[in-house]
Amino acid sequence: MAFLIPSDFETQLRTSIKELLTVEDPNALQKAEAIAIDEMKQYLSARYDMSSVFPEVSLYNVSKNFNQGEVVYHKETTQTELEYKVYVSLVDSNQGNAVSDTNKWQARDPRNQFVKMLCIDILIYHKYASRNLRTTPQHRIDRYNEAIEWLVEAGNGKNNNALPSKAIADRKVEFRWGGYSKESHRY
């Protein structure tokens, strides 16, 4: 599952550090992204709709069929990696239509920007930690801890956020009905 696109990393990750973290495996960031998303889902899945919080974002391909609501990113040939744009399909069976067709595609990013930042913080922390925890910069450890604190609070419903909630019927809420049996202390 791809939630992050290459241009998302540029705000927090310099190219030199990105190359250092992916030196052994070019797919290392995708693997770390999957781990970070799974970790975030552990905290958020009881209260929030995970398919809306983490929409799958795929690379636009003119020959692929996209359904309404699917999210793609696209890069023009003249653009650099920093200039990827995110589009949402407005119709079903959206195949062969250029992303510039405003009747078929809408240029908007449905992903929560704060959630993207937290995901990147967790991803970078895990990449550093997998190499050697002693060489992990202190600010990365702090950002990871802050991300986990926010996720715990969001999972418990203690902070105000704009994440899409699950429908009430989908939530697993346990209520205890009844009470203790009546006690009599008469002899």
C-alpha positions as a Markdown table, in Angstrom:
| # | Residue | x | y | z |
|---|---|---|---|---|
| 1 | Met | 0.0 | 0.0 | 0.0 |
| 2 | Ala | 1.4 | 3.4 | -1.0 |
| 3 | Phe | 0.2 | 6.2 | 1.2 |
| 4 | Leu | 3.2 | 8.5 | 0.7 |
| 5 | Ile | 4.5 | 9.8 | -2.6 |
| 6 | Pro | 8.1 | 10.7 | -3.3 |
| 7 | Ser | 7.5 | 14.5 | -2.9 |
| 8 | Asp | 6.1 | 14.0 | 0.6 |
| 9 | Phe | 9.6 | 13.1 | 1.9 |
| 10 | Glu | 11.2 | 16.3 | 0.7 |
| 11 | Thr | 9.8 | 18.4 | 3.5 |
| 12 | Gln | 11.5 | 16.4 | 6.3 |
| 13 | Leu | 14.2 | 14.4 | 4.6 |
| 14 | Arg | 17.1 | 15.8 | 2.8 |
| 15 | Thr | 18.2 | 14.0 | -0.3 |
| 16 | Ser | 21.6 | 13.0 | 1.2 |
| 17 | Ile | 19.8 | 11.4 | 4.2 |
| 18 | Lys | 17.3 | 9.7 | 2.0 |
| 19 | Glu | 20.1 | 8.1 | -0.1 |
| 20 | Leu | 21.8 | 7.0 | 3.1 |
| 21 | Leu | 18.7 | 5.3 | 4.4 |
| 22 | Thr | 18.0 | 3.5 | 1.1 |
| 23 | Val | 21.6 | 2.5 | 0.3 |
| 24 | Glu | 21.1 | -1.3 | 0.8 |
| 25 | Asp | 17.6 | -1.6 | -0.6 |
| 26 | Pro | 16.0 | 0.8 | -3.0 |
| 27 | Asn | 12.5 | -0.3 | -1.7 |
| 28 | Ala | 13.5 | 0.4 | 1.9 |
| 29 | Leu | 11.3 | 3.4 | 2.2 |
| 30 | Gln | 8.2 | 1.6 | 0.9 |
| 31 | Lys | 8.9 | -1.2 | 3.4 |
| 32 | Ala | 9.4 | 1.3 | 6.3 |
| 33 | Glu | 6.2 | 3.1 | 5.2 |
| 34 | Ala | 4.2 | -0.1 | 5.5 |
| 35 | Ile | 5.6 | -0.7 | 9.0 |
| 36 | Ala | 4.9 | 2.9 | 10.0 |
| 37 | Ile | 1.3 | 2.7 | 8.7 |
| 38 | Asp | 0.7 | -0.6 | 10.5 |
| 39 | Glu | 2.0 | 1.0 | 13.7 |
| 40 | Met | -0.3 | 4.0 | 13.3 |
| 41 | Lys | -3.3 | 1.7 | 12.6 |
| 42 | Gln | -2.7 | -0.1 | 15.9 |
| 43 | Tyr | -3.5 | 3.2 | 17.7 |
| 44 | Leu | -6.2 | 4.6 | 15.4 |
| 45 | Ser | -8.2 | 1.7 | 14.1 |
| 46 | Ala | -10.7 | 1.4 | 17.0 |
| 47 | Arg | -12.0 | 4.9 | 16.5 |
| 48 | Tyr | -11.3 | 6.0 | 12.9 |
| 49 | Asp | -12.0 | 4.8 | 9.4 |
| 50 | Met | -8.6 | 3.5 | 8.2 |
| 51 | Ser | -9.4 | 3.4 | 4.5 |
| 52 | Ser | -10.1 | 7.2 | 4.7 |
| 53 | Val | -7.2 | 8.0 | 6.9 |
| 54 | Phe | -4.7 | 6.1 | 4.8 |
| 55 | Pro | -6.0 | 6.2 | 1.2 |
| 56 | Glu | -4.0 | 4.3 | -1.3 |
| 57 | Val | -2.2 | 6.6 | -3.7 |
| 58 | Ser | -0.9 | 5.1 | -6.9 |
| 59 | Leu | 1.1 | 6.4 | -9.8 |
| 60 | Tyr | -1.1 | 7.6 | -12.6 |
| 61 | Asn | -1.1 | 5.4 | -15.7 |
| 62 | Val | -3.2 | 6.4 | -18.7 |
| 63 | Ser | -3.9 | 2.7 | -19.5 |
| 64 | Lys | -5.1 | 1.8 | -16.0 |
| 65 | Asn | -8.7 | 1.9 | -15.0 |
| 66 | Phe | -9.5 | 4.1 | -12.0 |
| 67 | Asn | -12.8 | 4.2 | -10.1 |
| 68 | Gln | -14.5 | 7.1 | -8.4 |
| 69 | Gly | -12.7 | 8.3 | -5.3 |
| 70 | Glu | -9.3 | 6.6 | -6.2 |
| 71 | Val | -6.3 | 8.8 | -5.6 |
| 72 | Val | -3.3 | 9.1 | -8.0 |
| 73 | Tyr | -0.2 | 11.2 | -8.2 |
| 74 | His | 1.1 | 12.4 | -11.5 |
| 75 | Lys | 4.3 | 14.0 | -12.8 |
| 76 | Glu | 4.6 | 15.9 | -16.0 |
| 77 | Thr | 7.7 | 15.2 | -18.0 |
| 78 | Thr | 9.0 | 18.8 | -17.3 |
| 79 | Gln | 8.4 | 18.5 | -13.5 |
| 80 | Thr | 10.9 | 17.4 | -10.9 |
| 81 | Glu | 10.2 | 14.9 | -8.1 |
| 82 | Leu | 9.2 | 17.8 | -5.9 |
| 83 | Glu | 6.3 | 18.8 | -8.2 |
| 84 | Tyr | 4.2 | 15.7 | -8.1 |
| 85 | Lys | 0.5 | 16.5 | -7.9 |
| 86 | Val | -2.3 | 14.4 | -6.4 |
| 87 | Tyr | -5.6 | 13.9 | -8.2 |
| 88 | Val | -8.9 | 12.2 | -7.2 |
| 89 | Ser | -11.0 | 10.4 | -9.8 |
| 90 | Leu | -14.5 | 11.9 | -10.1 |
| 91 | Val | -16.0 | 9.1 | -12.2 |
| 92 | Asp | -16.0 | 5.3 | -12.4 |
| 93 | Ser | -14.2 | 3.6 | -15.2 |
| 94 | Asn | -11.8 | 6.5 | -15.6 |
| 95 | Gln | -9.4 | 5.1 | -18.2 |
| 96 | Gly | -7.5 | 7.0 | -20.9 |
| 97 | Asn | -8.5 | 10.4 | -19.5 |
| 98 | Ala | -5.7 | 12.8 | -18.9 |
| 99 | Val | -5.5 | 14.2 | -15.3 |
| 100 | Ser | -5.9 | 17.7 | -16.9 |
| 101 | Asp | -9.5 | 16.8 | -17.7 |
| 102 | Thr | -11.4 | 18.6 | -14.9 |
| 103 | Asn | -14.6 | 16.7 | -15.6 |
| 104 | Lys | -12.9 | 13.4 | -14.8 |
| 105 | Trp | -10.2 | 14.4 | -12.3 |
| 106 | Gln | -9.9 | 16.9 | -9.4 |
| 107 | Ala | -6.5 | 18.2 | -8.3 |
| 108 | Arg | -6.7 | 17.9 | -4.6 |
| 109 | Asp | -4.9 | 15.9 | -1.9 |
| 110 | Pro | -7.4 | 14.1 | 0.4 |
| 111 | Arg | -4.7 | 12.9 | 2.8 |
| 112 | Asn | -4.4 | 14.6 | 6.2 |
| 113 | Gln | -1.2 | 16.6 | 6.2 |
| 114 | Phe | -0.5 | 16.0 | 9.9 |
| 115 | Val | -1.0 | 12.3 | 9.5 |
| 116 | Lys | 1.5 | 12.3 | 6.6 |
| 117 | Met | 4.0 | 14.1 | 8.8 |
| 118 | Leu | 3.6 | 11.7 | 11.7 |
| 119 | Cys | 3.9 | 8.7 | 9.3 |
| 120 | Ile | 7.2 | 10.1 | 7.9 |
| 121 | Asp | 8.5 | 10.8 | 11.5 |
| 122 | Ile | 7.8 | 7.2 | 12.5 |
| 123 | Leu | 9.2 | 5.8 | 9.2 |
| 124 | Ile | 12.5 | 7.8 | 9.6 |
| 125 | Tyr | 12.8 | 6.8 | 13.2 |
| 126 | His | 12.5 | 3.1 | 12.3 |
| 127 | Lys | 14.9 | 3.4 | 9.4 |
| 128 | Tyr | 17.5 | 5.0 | 11.8 |
| 129 | Ala | 16.8 | 2.5 | 14.5 |
| 130 | Ser | 17.2 | -0.5 | 12.2 |
| 131 | Arg | 20.7 | 0.7 | 11.4 |
| 132 | Asn | 21.9 | 1.6 | 14.9 |
| 133 | Leu | 19.9 | 3.2 | 17.6 |
| 134 | Arg | 22.9 | 5.0 | 19.1 |
| 135 | Thr | 23.4 | 7.0 | 15.9 |
| 136 | Thr | 19.8 | 8.0 | 15.7 |
| 137 | Pro | 19.7 | 11.8 | 16.0 |
| 138 | Gln | 18.0 | 13.0 | 19.2 |
| 139 | His | 15.4 | 15.2 | 17.3 |
| 140 | Arg | 14.3 | 12.0 | 15.5 |
| 141 | Ile | 13.7 | 10.2 | 18.7 |
| 142 | Asp | 11.8 | 13.2 | 20.1 |
| 143 | Arg | 9.6 | 13.5 | 17.0 |
| 144 | Tyr | 8.9 | 9.8 | 17.2 |
| 145 | Asn | 7.9 | 10.0 | 20.8 |
| 146 | Glu | 5.7 | 13.0 | 20.1 |
| 147 | Ala | 4.0 | 11.1 | 17.3 |
| 148 | Ile | 3.3 | 8.2 | 19.5 |
| 149 | Glu | 1.9 | 10.5 | 22.2 |
| 150 | Trp | -0.5 | 12.1 | 19.7 |
| 151 | Leu | -1.6 | 8.7 | 18.3 |
| 152 | Val | -2.3 | 7.4 | 21.8 |
| 153 | Glu | -4.4 | 10.5 | 22.6 |
| 154 | Ala | -6.2 | 10.3 | 19.2 |
| 155 | Gly | -6.9 | 6.7 | 19.7 |
| 156 | Asn | -8.4 | 7.5 | 23.1 |
| 157 | Gly | -10.4 | 10.4 | 21.7 |
| 158 | Lys | -8.6 | 13.0 | 23.8 |
| 159 | Asn | -7.4 | 15.4 | 21.1 |
| 160 | Asn | -9.4 | 17.3 | 18.6 |
| 161 | Asn | -8.5 | 16.2 | 15.1 |
| 162 | Ala | -10.2 | 16.1 | 11.7 |
| 163 | Leu | -9.8 | 12.3 | 11.1 |
| 164 | Pro | -12.9 | 10.5 | 9.7 |
| 165 | Ser | -14.6 | 8.5 | 12.4 |
| 166 | Lys | -16.0 | 5.1 | 12.0 |
| 167 | Ala | -19.7 | 4.6 | 11.8 |
| 168 | Ile | -21.1 | 4.0 | 15.3 |
| 169 | Ala | -22.2 | 0.4 | 14.2 |
| 170 | Asp | -18.6 | -0.4 | 13.2 |
| 171 | Arg | -17.0 | 0.6 | 16.5 |
| 172 | Lys | -16.3 | -1.9 | 19.1 |
| 173 | Val | -17.6 | -0.3 | 22.3 |
| 174 | Glu | -18.2 | -2.4 | 25.3 |
| 175 | Phe | -20.8 | -1.3 | 27.9 |
| 176 | Arg | -21.3 | -3.0 | 31.2 |
| 177 | Trp | -25.0 | -3.4 | 31.9 |
| 178 | Gly | -26.4 | -4.2 | 35.3 |
| 179 | Gly | -24.6 | -4.0 | 38.6 |
| 180 | Tyr | -23.6 | -5.9 | 41.6 |
| 181 | Ser | -26.0 | -8.2 | 43.3 |
| 182 | Lys | -27.7 | -6.8 | 46.4 |
| 183 | Glu | -25.9 | -7.5 | 49.6 |
| 184 | Ser | -27.6 | -8.0 | 52.9 |
| 185 | His | -25.7 | -7.6 | 56.2 |
| 186 | Arg | -28.5 | -8.8 | 58.4 |
| 187 | Tyr | -28.1 | -11.9 | 60.5 |
